[in-house]
Amino acid sequence: MTFEQIRERAYELWERNHRPEGFEIEFWLLAERELRKERDRRKADEAPTPPRSDPPPG
């Protein structure tokens, strides 16, 4: 996640919320959280799943 990605997301959030004054830090932090969550979700989706071990018949 780069500075530019965070800046762009924060700006999008700010615009979607009708450009309120004085909330720059809140939108920046929200953008960071969203991007981090998306990155973590992608990593989890890309992670290989361990092979299933079925219980022995019994």
Residue frames relative to the residue before (quaternion, step in Angstrom):
aa qw qx qy qz dx dy dz
M 1.0000 0.0000 0.0000 0.0000 0.00 0.00 0.00
T 0.1952 -0.8113 0.5467 0.0698 3.55 -0.68 1.13
F 0.6824 -0.4564 0.3829 0.4235 3.52 -1.35 0.29
E 0.6667 0.5183 -0.2984 0.4448 3.58 0.92 -0.94
Q 0.6395 0.5174 -0.3292 0.4637 3.61 0.97 -0.79
I 0.6560 0.4971 -0.3121 0.4745 3.58 0.94 -0.86
R 0.6451 0.5316 -0.3190 0.4467 3.57 0.92 -0.91
E 0.6734 0.4963 -0.2982 0.4596 3.59 0.89 -0.93
R 0.6683 0.4877 -0.3099 0.4685 3.59 0.92 -0.87
A 0.6365 0.5255 -0.3330 0.4560 3.59 0.95 -0.83
Y 0.6506 0.5105 -0.3152 0.4655 3.58 0.97 -0.84
E 0.6341 0.5238 -0.3297 0.4634 3.61 0.97 -0.83
L 0.6607 0.5021 -0.3055 0.4669 3.57 0.92 -0.91
W 0.6399 0.5330 -0.3135 0.4563 3.56 0.96 -0.89
E 0.6728 0.4864 -0.2974 0.4714 3.59 0.92 -0.89
R 0.6533 0.5252 -0.3156 0.4447 3.59 0.93 -0.89
N 0.7225 0.4090 -0.2292 0.5081 3.56 1.17 -0.58
H 0.5937 -0.6413 0.3244 0.3621 3.55 1.20 0.71
R 0.5645 -0.6843 0.3463 0.3052 3.56 1.10 0.86
P 0.1005 0.8194 -0.5588 0.0784 3.61 0.66 0.99
E 0.4451 -0.6879 0.5093 0.2632 3.56 -1.07 0.73
G 0.8250 0.3105 -0.2021 0.4267 3.55 -1.17 0.64
F 0.6470 0.5216 -0.3266 0.4502 3.61 1.21 0.26
E 0.2215 0.8254 -0.4978 0.1476 3.57 1.19 0.46
I 0.6851 0.4856 -0.2933 0.4569 3.57 0.85 -0.98
E 0.6399 0.5301 -0.3342 0.4447 3.60 0.93 -0.82
F 0.6844 0.4694 -0.2936 0.4745 3.59 0.92 -0.88
W 0.6069 0.5460 -0.3488 0.4602 3.59 1.08 -0.70
L 0.6915 0.4759 -0.2805 0.4655 3.58 0.85 -0.97
L 0.6306 0.5220 -0.3268 0.4724 3.57 1.03 -0.75
A 0.6365 0.5224 -0.3218 0.4673 3.58 0.98 -0.83
E 0.6417 0.5175 -0.3220 0.4655 3.59 0.95 -0.84
R 0.6608 0.5089 -0.3092 0.4570 3.59 0.91 -0.91
E 0.6643 0.5080 -0.3099 0.4523 3.58 0.88 -0.93
L 0.6827 0.4874 -0.2897 0.4610 3.56 0.87 -0.96
R 0.6356 0.5211 -0.3268 0.4665 3.59 1.00 -0.79
K 0.6515 0.5136 -0.3109 0.4638 3.58 0.96 -0.88
E 0.6491 0.5077 -0.3139 0.4715 3.60 0.97 -0.84
R 0.6520 0.5122 -0.3128 0.4633 3.58 0.97 -0.88
D 0.6700 0.4957 -0.3011 0.4634 3.60 0.91 -0.88
R 0.6341 0.5255 -0.3282 0.4627 3.57 1.04 -0.76
R 0.6476 0.5121 -0.3174 0.4665 3.58 1.00 -0.83
K 0.6424 0.5207 -0.3219 0.4611 3.57 0.97 -0.85
A 0.6579 0.5051 -0.3110 0.4640 3.58 0.95 -0.85
D 0.6569 0.5070 -0.3107 0.4635 3.59 1.01 -0.77
E 0.7025 0.4670 -0.2643 0.4675 3.58 1.08 -0.73
A 0.5434 0.6383 -0.4003 0.3702 3.59 1.19 -0.46
P 0.4603 -0.6719 0.4924 0.3070 3.58 -0.91 0.83
T 0.3831 -0.7120 0.5373 0.2401 3.53 -1.00 0.79
P 0.4796 -0.6705 0.4710 0.3140 3.58 -0.88 0.83
P 0.5635 -0.6045 0.4229 0.3718 3.59 -1.05 0.63
R 0.4601 -0.6755 0.5052 0.2772 3.53 -1.06 0.79
S 0.1605 -0.7540 0.6228 0.1336 3.52 -1.01 0.70
D 0.2815 -0.7667 0.5579 0.1471 3.52 -0.55 1.19
P 0.5272 -0.6218 0.4563 0.3567 3.58 -1.02 0.66
P 0.5632 -0.6017 0.4249 0.3744 3.60 -1.05 0.63
P 0.5516 -0.6053 0.4410 0.3673 3.58 -1.06 0.68
G 0.1197 0.8389 -0.5238 0.0871 3.48 -0.86 0.72
